[in-house]
Amino acid sequence: MKIGVNAFLWTAQFGPSTFSILPRLREYGFDGFEIPVFDPAQVDARSIRKELASNHLECTICAILPPGLSAVDDDAQVREKTQKHLARCIEFTAETGATLMSGPVYAQVGYLPGRRRTTDEWYWAIECFQGLGPVLDSCGVSLAIEPLNRFETFFLNTAADAAALCEAIGHPRIGVLLDTFHANIEEKSIPAACRQLGSHLLHVHACENDRGIPGTGHVDFPAIVDVLEEIGYTGYLTIESFGFNLPEIASAAAIWRDLAPSPEAIAKEGVAYLRSVISSRSQG
């Protein structure tokens, strides 16, 4: 398993002005860096690829739907526009040199209509993601769909439902991102959720229950790593937390306070803790 960290810890708009983040990440012990993308047209994929390579870091991409887009909207034109946007995000992912894009790409984070999802919405999502199969194949990219907790989405909350969605889509490049922060709310057992996902599990966000430093709360990372090794997971454990002043996501993610003394504390102490867990389980 490899360890990464999401740029959201420092910025929602990663680019040349924030390239200075990268050198110290390798010093901390990270293998990869995760870049959020709202609009791929606003991000220079080539410069990012070059800078990551010079710092010996791999890349993963997380995508969040901007306002006005939804794969489950009742307007067919909105759904078509969303599919085209996601196709461009997949192409952008390949341009950065990454082979994995993930995120809650079915609806905007924080959209809550006050009801359960409908059968139509379920099939609209399946149709959207099936339509992305050709671009995923041509770009050599996999897509990991992320369930969120009930306070951030109505559409997809549990590992069981995410697995069912993947089965219905039926494309080998489409799987699941499990975020331990969301799973801590929605799952009876996070290790059991990982086991249930099995080969559908393509990416893991290793987040503490309060989004603070991994290892300082009650998420049972040793048990999670045990199951990940059991199911043959070889992907990333990526720390995803949020900076202290990111207006793009503060409201949707409900970040109203500092989660640690500094973003560097979450990164540096978090990667050290996760390394120790992986090492102890493999030796045991």
C-alpha positions as CSV (number, residue, x, y, z in Angstrom):
1,M,0.0,0.0,0.0
2,K,1.0,3.6,-0.7
3,I,0.3,6.7,1.2
4,G,-0.9,10.0,-0.3
5,V,-2.3,13.3,0.8
6,N,-4.9,15.6,-0.7
7,A,-4.2,19.2,-1.7
8,F,-7.4,20.2,0.1
9,L,-5.3,20.3,3.2
10,W,-3.7,23.5,1.9
11,T,-5.7,24.7,-1.1
12,A,-8.7,24.0,-3.4
13,Q,-6.9,25.5,-6.4
14,F,-3.6,23.7,-6.8
15,G,-1.2,25.2,-9.4
16,P,2.1,26.9,-9.8
17,S,1.5,29.3,-6.8
18,T,1.3,26.3,-4.5
19,F,4.0,24.0,-6.0
20,S,6.1,24.8,-3.0
21,I,4.0,22.3,-1.1
22,L,5.5,19.3,-3.0
23,P,9.2,19.1,-1.9
24,R,8.4,18.7,1.8
25,L,5.8,16.0,1.1
26,R,8.5,13.6,-0.1
27,E,10.5,14.5,3.0
28,Y,7.5,13.6,5.2
29,G,7.3,10.2,3.5
30,F,4.4,10.4,1.0
31,D,4.3,8.4,-2.2
32,G,1.6,10.5,-3.9
33,F,-0.3,13.7,-4.0
34,E,-4.1,14.1,-4.8
35,I,-5.3,17.1,-6.7
36,P,-8.9,18.3,-6.6
37,V,-10.4,19.4,-9.9
38,F,-13.6,21.5,-10.3
39,D,-12.9,22.8,-13.8
40,P,-10.1,21.1,-15.7
41,A,-9.9,24.0,-18.1
42,Q,-8.5,26.1,-15.2
43,V,-5.7,23.7,-14.3
44,D,-2.4,23.2,-16.2
45,A,-2.0,19.5,-16.4
46,R,1.4,19.5,-18.0
47,S,3.0,21.8,-15.5
48,I,1.6,19.7,-12.6
49,R,2.8,16.5,-14.2
50,K,6.3,17.9,-14.6
51,E,6.4,19.3,-11.1
52,L,5.2,16.0,-9.5
53,A,7.8,14.1,-11.5
54,S,10.6,16.4,-10.3
55,N,9.5,15.7,-6.8
56,H,9.2,12.0,-7.3
57,L,5.5,11.9,-6.4
58,E,2.7,10.0,-8.1
59,C,-0.6,11.6,-8.7
60,T,-4.3,10.8,-8.1
61,I,-7.2,13.1,-9.0
62,C,-10.4,13.8,-7.1
63,A,-13.3,15.4,-8.9
64,I,-16.2,17.4,-7.4
65,L,-19.1,18.5,-9.5
66,P,-19.4,22.3,-9.8
67,P,-22.8,24.1,-9.5
68,G,-25.3,23.3,-12.2
69,L,-24.1,19.7,-12.8
70,S,-25.6,16.4,-11.6
71,A,-25.6,12.9,-13.0
72,V,-29.0,12.4,-11.3
73,D,-30.8,15.6,-12.4
74,D,-34.3,15.2,-13.9
75,D,-33.2,17.3,-16.8
76,A,-31.6,15.2,-19.5
77,Q,-29.6,18.1,-20.8
78,V,-28.0,18.6,-17.4
79,R,-27.1,14.9,-17.2
80,E,-25.6,15.1,-20.7
81,K,-23.6,18.2,-19.7
82,T,-22.4,16.4,-16.6
83,Q,-21.2,13.4,-18.5
84,K,-19.2,15.6,-20.9
85,H,-17.7,17.4,-17.9
86,L,-16.7,14.1,-16.3
87,A,-15.2,12.9,-19.6
88,R,-13.0,16.0,-19.7
89,C,-12.0,15.4,-16.1
90,I,-10.9,11.8,-17.1
91,E,-8.9,13.2,-20.0
92,F,-7.3,15.7,-17.6
93,T,-6.5,12.9,-15.2
94,A,-4.5,11.1,-18.0
95,E,-2.8,14.3,-18.9
96,T,-1.4,14.7,-15.4
97,G,0.0,11.1,-15.6
98,A,-2.5,9.8,-13.1
99,T,-4.5,6.6,-13.6
100,L,-7.1,7.1,-11.0
101,M,-9.9,9.7,-10.6
102,S,-12.3,9.5,-7.6
103,G,-15.0,11.5,-5.9
104,P,-18.7,11.8,-5.3
105,V,-19.3,12.6,-9.0
106,Y,-23.1,11.8,-9.0
107,A,-24.3,15.1,-7.4
108,Q,-23.0,18.2,-5.8
109,V,-21.6,17.8,-2.2
110,G,-24.2,19.1,0.2
111,Y,-27.2,18.7,-2.1
112,L,-30.0,17.3,0.0
113,P,-33.5,17.3,-1.5
114,G,-35.2,16.1,1.7
115,R,-36.1,12.7,0.5
116,R,-34.6,9.3,-0.5
117,R,-33.2,8.8,-4.0
118,T,-35.6,7.6,-6.6
119,T,-35.4,4.6,-9.0
120,D,-35.1,7.0,-11.9
121,E,-32.1,8.7,-10.2
122,W,-30.4,5.4,-9.7
123,Y,-30.8,4.4,-13.3
124,W,-29.7,7.9,-14.5
125,A,-26.5,7.5,-12.5
126,I,-25.9,4.0,-14.0
127,E,-26.5,5.4,-17.5
128,C,-24.1,8.3,-16.9
129,F,-21.2,6.1,-15.7
130,Q,-21.7,3.4,-18.3
131,G,-21.4,6.2,-20.9
132,L,-17.9,7.0,-19.5
133,G,-16.6,3.6,-20.2
134,P,-15.0,4.4,-23.6
135,V,-13.1,7.4,-22.4
136,L,-11.9,5.5,-19.3
137,D,-10.6,2.8,-21.5
138,S,-9.0,5.1,-24.1
139,C,-7.3,7.1,-21.3
140,G,-6.2,4.2,-19.2
141,V,-8.0,5.7,-16.2
142,S,-10.1,4.1,-13.4
143,L,-13.0,5.9,-11.7
144,A,-13.6,5.4,-8.0
145,I,-17.1,6.6,-6.9
146,E,-17.3,7.8,-3.4
147,P,-20.2,7.4,-1.0
148,L,-20.7,10.3,1.4
149,N,-22.4,10.5,4.8
150,R,-26.1,11.3,5.0
151,F,-25.4,15.0,5.9
152,E,-23.5,15.6,2.6
153,T,-25.5,13.6,0.1
154,F,-28.8,11.8,-0.2
155,F,-27.8,9.6,-3.1
156,L,-25.0,7.2,-2.0
157,N,-24.1,6.6,1.6
158,T,-22.9,3.1,2.2
159,A,-20.4,0.6,0.9
160,A,-23.2,-1.9,0.1
161,D,-25.0,0.6,-2.1
162,A,-21.7,1.6,-3.8
163,A,-20.9,-2.0,-4.6
164,A,-24.4,-2.5,-5.9
165,L,-24.0,0.6,-8.2
166,C,-20.7,-0.8,-9.5
167,E,-22.3,-4.2,-10.2
168,A,-25.1,-2.4,-12.1
169,I,-22.6,-0.3,-14.1
170,G,-20.6,-3.4,-14.9
171,H,-17.4,-1.8,-16.1
172,P,-14.0,-3.1,-14.9
173,R,-12.5,0.4,-14.6
174,I,-15.3,1.7,-12.3
175,G,-15.1,1.0,-8.6
176,V,-15.4,2.6,-5.2
177,L,-13.5,5.1,-3.0
178,L,-14.1,4.4,0.7
179,D,-13.5,7.4,3.0
180,T,-13.2,6.4,6.6
181,F,-14.6,9.7,7.8
182,H,-17.9,9.0,6.0
183,A,-17.8,5.3,6.8
184,N,-17.4,6.1,10.5
185,I,-20.9,7.6,10.4
186,E,-22.6,5.2,8.0
187,E,-21.0,1.7,8.5
188,K,-21.5,-0.7,11.4
189,S,-17.9,-1.8,10.8
190,I,-15.4,-0.1,8.5
191,P,-13.2,-3.2,8.2
192,A,-16.3,-5.2,7.2
193,A,-17.2,-2.5,4.7
194,C,-13.8,-2.9,3.1
195,R,-14.2,-6.7,3.0
196,Q,-17.6,-6.3,1.4
197,L,-16.3,-4.1,-1.3
198,G,-13.5,-6.5,-2.2
199,S,-12.2,-6.0,-5.7
200,H,-14.5,-3.0,-6.2
201,L,-12.4,-1.0,-3.7
202,L,-10.0,1.1,-5.8
203,H,-9.1,3.9,-3.4
204,V,-9.2,4.7,0.3
205,H,-9.3,8.1,2.1
206,A,-7.6,7.5,5.4
207,C,-9.4,10.1,7.5
208,E,-9.8,10.4,11.3
209,N,-13.4,10.6,12.7
210,D,-13.0,14.4,13.1
211,R,-10.9,14.9,9.9
212,G,-7.9,15.6,12.2
213,I,-4.6,13.8,12.4
214,P,-5.0,10.1,11.6
215,G,-4.3,8.0,14.7
216,T,-5.6,10.6,17.2
217,G,-9.3,9.6,17.2
218,H,-11.2,6.4,17.2
219,V,-11.0,5.1,13.6
220,D,-9.5,1.6,13.9
221,F,-6.8,1.9,11.3
222,P,-4.9,-1.3,12.3
223,A,-8.1,-3.4,11.8
224,I,-8.7,-1.6,8.5
225,V,-5.2,-2.3,7.2
226,D,-5.5,-5.9,8.2
227,V,-8.6,-6.3,6.0
228,L,-7.0,-4.3,3.1
229,E,-4.1,-6.7,3.2
230,E,-6.5,-9.7,3.4
231,I,-8.4,-8.6,0.2
232,G,-5.2,-7.8,-1.6
233,Y,-5.6,-4.1,-1.8
234,T,-2.4,-2.4,-3.1
235,G,-3.7,1.1,-3.8
236,Y,-3.5,4.4,-1.8
237,L,-4.3,5.4,1.7
238,T,-4.7,9.1,1.1
239,I,-5.1,11.5,3.9
240,E,-8.0,13.9,3.1
241,S,-8.5,16.8,5.4
242,F,-9.3,20.4,4.8
243,G,-7.5,23.7,5.2
244,F,-8.7,26.3,7.6
245,N,-10.0,28.8,5.1
246,L,-11.3,27.1,1.9
247,P,-14.5,28.9,0.9
248,E,-15.0,26.5,-2.0
249,I,-15.8,23.6,0.3
250,A,-16.2,25.0,3.8
251,S,-20.0,25.0,3.8
252,A,-20.5,21.7,2.1
253,A,-18.0,19.9,4.3
254,A,-19.0,21.9,7.4
255,I,-15.5,23.0,8.3
256,W,-15.9,25.7,11.0
257,R,-12.7,25.2,13.1
258,D,-9.0,24.3,12.9
259,L,-8.7,20.5,12.9
260,A,-5.1,20.5,14.1
261,P,-2.4,23.0,15.0
262,S,-1.5,23.2,11.3
263,P,-2.0,21.5,8.0
264,E,1.6,20.3,8.2
265,A,0.8,18.5,11.5
266,I,-2.0,16.5,9.9
267,A,0.3,15.6,7.0
268,K,3.5,14.9,8.8
269,E,2.1,13.1,11.9
270,G,-0.5,11.4,9.8
271,V,1.9,9.8,7.3
272,A,4.2,8.7,10.1
273,Y,1.3,7.0,11.9
274,L,0.0,5.2,8.8
275,R,3.5,4.1,8.0
276,S,3.8,2.6,11.4
277,V,0.5,0.8,11.1
278,I,1.3,-0.7,7.8
279,S,4.8,-1.7,9.0
280,S,3.5,-3.3,12.2
281,R,0.8,-5.3,10.4
282,S,3.1,-6.6,7.7
283,Q,5.6,-7.7,10.3
284,G,3.0,-9.3,12.5
